[in-house]
């Protein structure tokens, strides 16, 4: 079986394709000065781009994991998520509060 690594680096790849499955690593915002809604929109755009590079799109996502620095921002993150996620093709999802890698990061998403 072939394995395709997308945007591979010394520590991790942004996405890995194995067979017909794409694994997208946890994505964070490029501009950590944005609020949680803005960071979520940035991340979802990055996920769209990675999925397109892998030859697929968000209608095919099976599962999503979301980490929030502060669970009190759940509604703000969901507003961005709900505007992005394709109705009728929503993935299984978990959202938890977690300490993220940098204090400026408010949300991280992996699919």
N, C-alpha and C positions, 0 to 999 in steps of 0.2 A: 504494500500500500504506500502511496505517496503522501508526504507531509509537505505542505506549503506554509512557510512562515512569512507573515506580513509585517513589515516594519520591525524586523528583528534587531535586537541590540545585545550588548554583552550580558545583560541581566534577564531580559525577557523580550518576548515578541508582543506586539500590540494585538495580533490575532494569529491563530493557527488553524489551518484547514486540514482535516484528516477525513478522507472519504467524502461523504456528503455533509459533514458537520463542521461548523465554524465555531471556534472558541474565541471570544473577545475578552481580552484582559480587562481588569478594572481600569476604567477611564476617569480622569479628573479634568477639571477645567484648565484651559490655558491661561485665562485671566482670573486669578483667585481673588481679585478685588470685587467681583460681581457678587450679588446676593445669591441665595440658594436657588432661586428661580433662574437667574442668569447663568449660574454655573451648570445647572441641570440642562438648560438649552444647549450650552456649549458641548457638554458631554454627549448629548443625544445626536448632535451634528457629527461629532467624531465617530460615534457608533455607526451612523448612516454611511459615512465615508469608508470605514473599514469593511462593513458588510458589502458595499458596492465593489470594493476592490477584490473581495472574495467571491464575487459573482452572485450575491443574494441581496435580500433586503429585510426590513423590519417585520414584514408580514410572516416571516419564517422563524422568528425568534421563539424558542421553546421555553426559556427560563431567564429570569433576571434577578440579580442580587443588588440591592441598593443599601449603601451605608451613609447615614447622615451624622454629621458631627453633633447636631442637636435635634432630637426627635420633635421638638416644638416647631420645627420648620417643615414638618411632614406635609401640611396642606400646600405650602408654597412649591415644594418639589412636585407634589401630585398635580398641581395646575399645569406645570410644564410637561410632565409625563402624559397627562390625559390629552393634551393638545397634540402630542406626538404619536402616541401608541395607536395602531390601526384597530378600530373597533371591529369586533368579530374575529380578530387575530391576536388577542391579548395573551401574553405569555404567563406562565406560572411565575410568581414573584414573591420575594421576601424583602422586607425593609427593616433595618435595625439601626439603633444609635450606636456609634462607635468612635473611638479616638482615631483620627485619620493621620496620615504621614506628616502633614504640615498643618499648623494651626489656621492657615488661610483657606485650606480646603474645607468646604462645607458638605460636599457630597461626592461619592464615588459610585460608579455603576459598572457592573460586569454582566455580559449576556452570553 
